[in-house]
């Protein structure tokens, strides 16, 4: 079976069934601050939360939070063990969107290098979680105003990289199987599924077309000349200083970004030994490139923001063959300086064209 | 699966003060840890943190390794409080080693500044092991003052090796100094080398790399044969954490030594 229809109620039963022997996270609406429109993940306890929100755009939290923890002890020494003793609980993540799956391609290359890239170092902590996590992705049924996936080569619906994908249609979802892992999530669930009708398929295509058009429409004003994998953002210091004017270097964009992979190792003594903890890091902080003795290859904020944006387009392209900005818009959502990355890229490219 | 972040235990076997701020430590790793000239290791001072160092000892010595370290920050300051017999952590080796075979039959120029001679020492000792293979080895070394010169006991021995010369300079006149005075580039005025084939290995503070690079290129040195030890924050050593990124390069994986040709596209690579 490649795809099936699952009614809204039956999906809830299916999710509850998954939660019997796995951790399951689903997107729900939180009525706090101004975030009514942006769902975020909540664990399923006994039944599916009332505020389940499977429509709209991507949840605030990105899959990296589940696969590459913001903070994790990676070694205890002296006398550290040669093998990483890791065994993450089996987890089902319902709700990542196409932009999130695109970002996982970079995660796979960086942290599961022997399988997805040409380098030799495999990260046991990531691979363990990745292998034990089931990704149940969703088509976007609407775009938030900061979404721009179609500007960077993406689509607002997943085409690959998922175990199961859900496409909202009248009364429920088309569930598409993307992997043997996904297939296993549906084992024994035949009673909850029904055949997909031609009408369902038409509705899915209509929805996909209309969201794609909405994303295109709202980004028409951000004219970025040429395809994103051809960007050359090397520009004058003045052009980057102008973009950085409202940046305070807080690094919220790094943390909200689904494809930022950088980390810092922090060593601390404990009562009995010493612990090495891996924490997410931000390339916008002044200490990021600092070396012993105080040298710093990127001492100014404009240099650091330039590095961040060029990393997403040029450096990732040259190293991994990927544009790693996935157009999810989260960096815009969280920026307290209201820097819009689309506008930043547009203005740098425009300045270059003039020069 | 192998834990990439695990330091193996290493015991401090010997400590030698080179200058007031620079010390050479010899470590005996409790598990095998060997390296090639040009590669580096991550040294953990328990509880204080980890920092990258290129060993200064001969890579052909397999059971111990030495690192010559200047006190500049928290990790190096914490290391100074440790004694013979204490345990540190070691990870590695990381980065690319030199392809020594490719230098056979060629002239070799080694340019060091301050503690920058330390990583070059592992290269020098590896070259000495097969000294007949190389046409000439010229070591040019600059320090701030006579007191800041490292390996004071070794330099005269090196100068006596076959086809080898050692030239020294200090930055400013000093009552105890009879030799050349001036920054390292004064030792590069006279370079009777075949610039098209000779290899230059440069290590020192970033400002020194910058001016040595300019000087050698001016003289017509082939940028593919100028090897710079890049000063970057190589934290994980695995090409993952991002701190040493330089454009699409991870200095810890693609380096730590990059050629003048590789860094030419950067406005100010040092």
Interface residues (C-beta under 8 A of the other chain):
Chain A: X74 X75 X77 X78 X79 X80 X81 X82 X83 X84 X86 X110 X111 X119 X121 X122 X123 X124 X127 X128 X261 X262 X263 X264 X265 X266 X267 X268 X269 X274 X276 X278 X281 X283 X288 X289 X290 X291 X292 X293 X294 X295 X297 X307 X310 X311 X314 X315 X316 X318 X319
Chain B: X1 X2 X3 X4 X5 X6 X7 X8 X9 X44 X46 X47 X48 X49 X50 X51 X70 X72 X73 X75 X76 X87 X89 X205 X206 X231 X232 X233 X235 X236 X238 X239 X240 X241 X242 X243 X244 X245 X246 X247 X248 X250 X253
